[in-house]
């Protein structure tokens, strides 16, 4: 038993099948396949983490993770479609078409997730040992981040097992750190961002000691790698709860540590930022916005004035391009964006400004539609159109142009709505 588990000195709470709402019908067929194959091979097979939490709350899990006492190589022997990933702590990813079931061996050490879903003991402690430290289900529960994420569903008898007090916190609707919050946040500072995200996304409150620890240690978030911070911000932007999450991150000081340029926003720019995030959340219920467009929202308030001036024709395109390059470049450096992602963000903004003008010719319209940054520009226009009728008309117009280009038809109708398209003169016979 881990030291933390021993300190708790608690017997697990076990709910029988009749005492909880989780049914096998709520699990994906592939998840059941993984659980039962492990179980029939003589291994423990538990549904773990957020999926159990969400099912108990009556929500649909985003994905399903499995915990077992089988070692990664043993999992690999059971599933020919499994691939082992990870640096220190290896995980088996079982691939079923587009669905991936992650199977991890119970372990005793706290784990820091890496941005691509792989794991390492602590990205902040490169001197950590390289051997896997496997453990019991109880030790595995206590190494997790929050009590509501430490719940297990046992496929052998359909019970829910709670070692860390997660069931009570689900009832209380609170996010509570497993173990001393300050220690756990120093162990992995990104957990502070996760705490805010879970609280907003689930409609829970932060347990007072957990909230206090964030206020005391928020500057430690700087120790996390840029790649992990970019991943967390992107996942929050995609969640459909971005406005609430980012407001919480701002209030706790975390967001300004991650993106210090936001401290330069005045009250109007702050208001615009959260309004844009709220619009994106609304759009996300019907259409998935691309990651680059969502990240672009964070610098949009900085660029709102030059974008407007360029759309009106009062700012030369060269000056707009310089502004975009400067602002996007700062965020790209902070979050270690790839050159290609930075390219998409810059040209996404430029094409977004150009979407507010009718193209000068069918050839230029087709060239715009085929540009790799055009989807970013269209996503930005989609966000704007959620609150602007003129932008909505522009969006419909450009969707029509895109559809015609994709169908191999001339991109512009014979008569453009504005009447500003130059007509091609016929050659004299």
N, C-alpha and C positions, 0 to 999 in steps of 0.2 A: 504494500500500500504506500502511496506517495505521502510525503510529509504533510502536504496540504490536506489530503484526504484523512490522514490520521488525526490532524488537529480538529477536523470537523466532528469526528466521532459520532457520525450519524448513520443509522440504518437506512437503507434505501426505502423510499416509498414505492410500492409496486401496485399498480392498478390492474385488476383483472379485465378480461375482455368486456365484461358487462359494465365496467366502471368508466369506460372512455369511448369516444366516438370514432376511433380509427378503425377502418375496415380495409381488408385487402383490396376491395373494389376501388378504393381511393388511390392505390399505388399503381404505377404504370406496370404493364405486363413484363417489361424488361427488368424492372426493379424486383418484382416477384421472382423472376427467373434466377437472378443473381442470389437473392436471399435463400431460396430453396435449394439451389445447387450447393451453396456453402453448407447449409444445414444438413443436407443428406450426405455430405462428405465428412460429417462429424465435427464441423466447426461451429462456433458461435456466429450467429448472423443477426445483426441488429440494424434497423433503420436508425440513423443518428442525426443529430443537429437540427438545423432549421426546418427540415421537412416534418419532423415530429412536432415541433412547435407550431408550424402552420396548420397541420392537420388537426391538432387539438383546438386551434382557434377557428376552425371551420374555413380556413383559407386553402387555396390551391398552391402547393409548393412549386417554386421555380424549377427545382431539380431535386434529385434524390441521391443521398449519400449513404453508404453502407459501412458499418464497422464490424470487424471480425478479429478472431485470434489467429486466423490463417496468415502466414507470412506472404509478402508480395509474390515470391516465386511460386508458392503453393496456389495462390489465386491465379497466377498466369498458367499453371498447369491445368486448372479447371476450366479456364476460358481461353480458347484459342484467339478470340477477338480482344484480348486484353493487352495493354501496353503499360509498362512500368515507367513512371516518371518521378522526378524529384531528385534533390541533391542529397541531403542528409536523411530525411524521412521519405522513403519511397512509397508511392501510391500506385495501385493498379487502376487504370482507366479502362473500363469495359465498354467497347463501342458497339452500339446497335444502330446502324444508319446514322441519323442525326442526333440520336440520344446517347449521352455518355453517362454511365454510372461509375462514380468514383468509389473505390473500395480501399479503405485504409485499415491498417493493423492497429489494434489498441496500443497506445503508448503512454508513457508516463511523463515525458518532458513537454513543456509548453511549446507550441508550434507557431511559427510565423508564416503565413501564406505568402507566396510570391505572386506577382501580378498575373502570370499566365496560369494560375491554378495550381502550380507546383508548390512544394513546401520546403522550408529550411528551418532548422531549429531557431535561429535568430540571425536575420540579415545584418544585425548590428554587432554581432559577435563572431567574426570570422575564425576565431581561434577555437570554436566549439568542436567537440569530437565528431568523427565521421561515422561511427558505428550507430546503428539503429538501437534505440532504447525502448523495447516493447514493454507493454504493461498489461494490467487487467482492465476490464470495463470500468471499474470504479476509478482507477487512476486516470483513465482516458477522459472520464467525465470531468474530473477536477482540473485537468489541464486546459479545458475549454475556456472561452472568454467570459460568457455571461450565463447565468443560471438557466435562462429559458432556452439556451442552446445546448444544454447538457443532458437532454432527455433522450431515452432510447426506446425503441419499439422492437420487442423480441419476436421474431417470426415463429419460434418454436412453440410458444404458448399464447401469443397475441397479447402479452402484457406490456404495459408502459413502465419503464424503470427510471426512477428519479433519485440520483445520489446527491445532487447539489441544491435542492430546494426550488427547482424550476417550476414545478406545478403550482406551488404557493404563489410564486411571483407572476405566473400567468393569471392567476385569480386576482392578484393585486394590480395587475397591469403595470408592472415596473421592470425596468432594465437594471439588473444588479450584477456587479462584477463577482466572479467566483474567486474568493480569497480577497486579501487587502487590495482595494482598487488602485492605490498609488503604486504598489509593487507591480501589479499586473500591467499598468500602463507604462511603467518604466521598462518593463520586459519587452513590450511591443507597443510603441506609442500610437500606432494606427488604430488600436482598439478604442482610443478616444473618439476617433471619427466614426467608427462602427457603432459605438454606444449612441451617439446622436442620430445616426441613420436608423437604427432599429427603433428608437423611441418615436421618431417621426413616422416611419413607415407603418409601424404597428399601432400607432395611436397610444403609446405607453408614456409613462413619465420616467425620468431618471431617478433612481434611488438616491437619497441625499448624499451619502458618502461617495457614491460613484460620481455624482455631479461635482462635488467638492474637489475630488481628486483631479477631475479634468481642469477645473479652474486653477489648481495648484501646479499642474504639470503640462499645461497646454503648449508651452514653448518647446517641450521635448519632441513635438511632432517634427521639428526640423531634422531630427536624427534619422527619420525614415528615408528610404531611398526615393529618388524622384519618380522612378518607375512605379513604385507602390502607391505613391500619392496620386499620380496620374490615373492609375487604375481605380482607386477609390472614388476620386472625383467623377470619373466617367461613369462608374456604376451608379453613383448617386444621381447624376444627370439623367440617366436612362430609367430611373426607378418609377417615374410618374409622380414623385414626391419631392422633386428637386427644390422647389421654392421653400418648403418647410425645412428640408435638410440643410440647405445652404444658409438659411436664416439662423438655424441653430448653430452651425459651424461658425458663423460670424459672431454670434452673441458670446460664444465660449472663447473667442479669440483664435480658434484653430485656423479659420479660413485666411485670416490676415497673415498668419505665420507661413502658410503654404503659398499664398499668392500675395506678397506684400504690396504689389502695385494697387490692389484694391483699396488700400488705405488712402490713396489719392482721390477716391471718388467723393464728390460732394453729395449732399442730401438728395438732389434730383437724380444723380447718377445711381446712387444706391437704390432709390425707388424704381428707377428704370430696370436695374438688374433683376430685382425680385419680381417685377411685373413680367419681364421677358421669361423668367423661369416658370412663372405661373402659367403663362401662355403655352410654353413648351409642354408643361405637364398636361394641359388640356388637349393639346394636339396629340400627345403620346397615347391617349385613350383610343384613338382611331388610326394613327399612323406612326410607325417607328421612325424617329428622326435619327439621322446618322450621327456617329460620335463626333465627327469634326464640326458639324453644325452646332451640336450641343456645347462643345467646348468654346466655340466662337461666341456664344452668348455671354461668356464671362468678360470678354473685352468689347462687346458691342457698345456698352455705355460710353466707353472711351472714344469710340469711333462714330458715335451717333451724329455729332455735328458735321464732321467732314463727309460722312456718307450722304447726309441730307443736302449739303452744299454741292456735292458732285452730282446728285440726282437732279438738282435744280439747274446745274450748269454753271454755277458760280465758282467752283473749285476745279482747277485743272486736274486731269486724271493722273498726271505725274505726281502732284502733291498728295493726292489721295493714296496712291500706291506707296509713297514714302511713309505716310502715317500708318497705313496698314502693316507695312514691313516692320516698323518700329514696335508697334503695340503687340502684334502677334509674336514677333521675335522675342520679346521679353518673357511672355508666357511660355513659349516653346523652350527657352533656355531653362526656366525654373523647373519645368516638368520633363525635361530631356526628351522632347518630341523627336521623332525621326525627321530627316530632311523631307521625306515625302509628305508626312502629316503637316509639317509647317507649310509646305507648298500648297496643299489642299486648303488650308485655312486662309492663306493670303489670297489665292485666286478665288476662293469661295466668296470672300468679301468683295473683291473687285467685280466678279460677275453678278453678285447680288446688286451692286450699284447699277450695273449695266442693264439688269432686268427691268429697271424703271424707265428705260428708253426703248422705243421700238427699234429693232435692228435695221441697219441701213440697207441691207440687201439679203436675199434668200441665202446666199453663200455664207455671209457672216452669221446669220441665224443658225444655220446647220453646224457651223464651226463651233459656236457657243454650246449648242446642245451636246455635241460630241466631246467636249472638253471634260477631263476627269474631275474638275472642280464644279461642274454644272450642278450635280446633285446637292452639293453643299449649299450653293446659292439658292436652289429651289427650296431646300429645307428652311433656310433663313427667311425666304419670302413666305413660306407656309406659316411660320411663327408670326410674322408681321400681319399676314392676312387674317389671323384669328381675331384681330382687333381693329382691322382697317379695311373698309369696303373697297377703296381704290386698289389696295394691295391684293385683295381677293380677286378683283377683276383682272389684274395683271397676272396673278397666278393661273387663273383659268386660261388666259391667252397663251401663256408659255407652256402650259400643259398640252394645249392643242398643237402648238408648234412642235413640241417634243414628240407627240404621237405621230405627227405627219412625217417627221424626220425618220423615226423608227420604222414607219411603214414604207419608207422609200418614196414618199410623195414630196412635192415642193413644200418647203417649210412654211411658206406664207400664203394666205388665202389671196385670191385675185384682188380683193379690195380690202386693204387694211383698215381697221376701225378708225385710226387717226387720219387716214388719208395721206400719210407722210411718206409712204414707201415710194421710191422712184420707180416709174414704169419703164420697162425695157423697151427701147425703140425698135420698131421693126426695120430690118434692113431693106433698102429700096431694091426693087427687082432689077 
